[in-house]
Amino acid sequence: MAVDSFRAGDDDRSPGQPRPTGLLDVLSVAAVALDTSGRIVFWTPQAEDLFGYTAQDVLGKYAAHVLIRPEHLQAVVSLFTEVMETGRGWAGAFPVRHKDGSSRLTEFRTMRLLDDLGDVYALGIAADHTLLQRVETDLALCERLINQSPIGLALMDPELRYMLVNPALERIDGIPAEDHIGRPLREALPFVDVGTVESCLRQVLATGTPLLDQYHVGRPPSDPGHEHAWSLSFYRLEDPGGRVLGAAASVVDITERHRAAAEADRARRRLALIADASARVGTTLEVEQTARELADIATPVLADVVAVDVLDSALACRPLRRQAGGPELFRALALKAAHPTEALSAADPPGDLAAYDGDRLVTLCVHTGRPVMVRRVGERDLPRIARNAVAGELLARAGVHSYLAVPLIAHGEVLGALDLKRTRNPLPFDEDDVVLASELASRAAVAIDNARWFQSVRNTALTLQRSLLPDHSPHHTGLEVASRYQPAQSTSEVGGDWYDVIALAGDKTALVVGDVMGNGIDAAATMGRLRTATCAYADLDLAPAAVLQHLDRITCDLEHYIVTCLYAVYDPHTRRCTIANAGHMPPALARPGAQPVLLDLPPAAPLGVGGVPFEATSTELLPGDLLVLYTDGLVETRQHPIDDRLNVLLGFLDEPGRPLEETCDRLLYGLRHADDHDDVALLVARAL
């Protein structure tokens, strides 16, 4: 073999051709060829790098004289002879003399070669032993790390086909390694957002910039019933020369962290819901409004369909001895759905009464005072949930798959039940939902309990108050009369406001409006006593100022009560109206064709001060004139000056010819507010 033919392969690349890259270049593997006599006939540039000799230094010379120290000569000759005679290769390491005089331990692989002319040569492939050991150690370490790492690792070629996956990745995605290798990423990962993963990998391949800790969620084939989460990181793989080999992906299973974070988020949302319920449920002392607020807060966070049903006996505040397993009479108070659904038609409309037998789940809930949960509703469960067979079919068509009823309990008494159904929410109710629903129901039950007692006491108070007010004819001689009483909106206590219309001798009529300061049964009782006394003094045909004088003495004998009162007597024959005032609001006079005015009466102290004289003022009432007497609850507010409110009152009297009933309604609806804290007595008279 000609030496030139060996040397021609040293570096015969054409200009611009990239240099070879790879593991051989990292190791700088050298090649040396010897003829049968042991002379060097082939010497690569890598051999020059490894041993320090140039091709000119060694070609044609005996290798033993150049590269081998005397003490190793015999061993090397024996190895050379064995390779050349037997044709068996040899692998091992032995020291080679460097050009600088030092010895370099070199790793060799030797073999016999035969060219096309039949000549025999010995080829030695050599690399630095220390460098080779380091590379082997690194490779072994990498293999150990890949195979034993708890982090899933995958190598992909530039076309994103799997070249390698480690055992951890097999465990993570539940797909065997052999089902990965050679397959595109999209085929091997059907359970995650593979489009996003592909986009990330192609971005990394194009830019070389790693993408770290990419969050992905899915359901692997090994556990399709549960959601898993992974943290994915992507890197571009390059050889030492910068050639792109593909991409690597690391996968960390963060399912536990994902579930813990989801549970923490769920807990935060539940706490927020409870806090929201504290602010939104029980804003008024109305049972129906409180029930609607509870249904609103529970939809759709807790259920898709929510109903609030209260026992009719509890709503009426009457105790009822129940029979175990017996039926119950419920009144539907609220119904709410998160979306249009046939389940609404299956429920009792708000306001309706419905009797449920003892085998129904809502009845069982109120009888036991404990939640009733059906995680997965089946055909056998629907008859115990629905009010009848038709309603059961509607619930089935609506997709009701989970049911929960929790009792409304306040102060140890079961008031009703919060009824919850899920249709679109795919998750069944669980114990956490029971805890949340019970907490919401408990808070709402207290508000419902307060509201039902408030309404009961209020109804009783109104009955008592109205029983103390007179029934009078709307027509008296020369007068048309209308009246109203409206209790305070923000309190359940009885007030002390009253009015009276008393027929007197000579066709005269007494008009009375009074206000006992304060609330409660005592105030109402005082009002009743003063009204009775007023009627008695009126029958004596006393002048208005004299009537107030007698009432003042009576009031002084009562316990710490101050009373304002306006007493007027109208004589239709003279058309004179005589009015005496005891610290009361001035009456309003509206005359057709003129601006309404407040009558200017002499100032006087309220009844109960004692020893203060009262004066009377006389004014003419022409046909069509309107006289308005009222208590301060009609015009006084906490936000507006009293003069402004009196001007508003006069503004509602701009047409005195309106029907009196309409005038009363306009005054009440125009001047009263939902949070008014005082009751109102109103008396309107028109001269005929």
Buried (B, 14 or more C-beta within 10 A) or exposed (E): BEBEEBBEEBEEEEEEEEEEBEEEBEBBBBBBBBBEEBBBBBBBBBBBEBBBBEBEBBBEBBBBEBBBEEEBEEEBEEBBEEBBEEEEBBEEBBBBBBBEEEEBEBBBBBBBEEEEEEEBBBBBBBBBBEBBEEBEEEEEEEEEEBEEBEBBBBBBBBEBBBBBBBBBBBEBBBBEBEBBEEBBBEEBBEBBEBEEBBEBBBBBBEEEEEBEEBEBBBEBEEEEEEBBBBBBBBBBBEEEEEEBBBBBBBBBBBBEEBBEEEEEEEEEEBEEBBEEBEEEBBEBBBBBBBBBBBBBBBBBBBBBBBBBBBBBBBBEBEEEEBEEEEBBEBBBBBBBBBEEBBBBEBBBEBEEEBEBEBEBBBBBBBBEEBBBBBBEBEEEBBEBBBBEEEBBBBBBEBBBBBBBBBBBBBEEEBBBBBBBBBBEBEEBBEEEBBEBBBBBBBBBBBBBBBBBBBBBBBEEBBEBBEEBBEEBEEEBBBBBBBBBBBBBBEBBBBBBBBBBBBBBEEBBBBBBBBBBBBBBEBBBBBBBBBBEBBBEBBEEBBBBBBBBBBBBEBBEEBEEBBBBBBBBBBBBEEBBBBBBBBBBBBBBBBBEEEEBBBBEBEEBBBBBBEEBEBBBBEBEBEEBBBBBBBBBBBBBBEEEEEEEBBEBBBEBBEEBEBEBEEBBBBBBEEBBEEEBBBBBBBBBBBBB
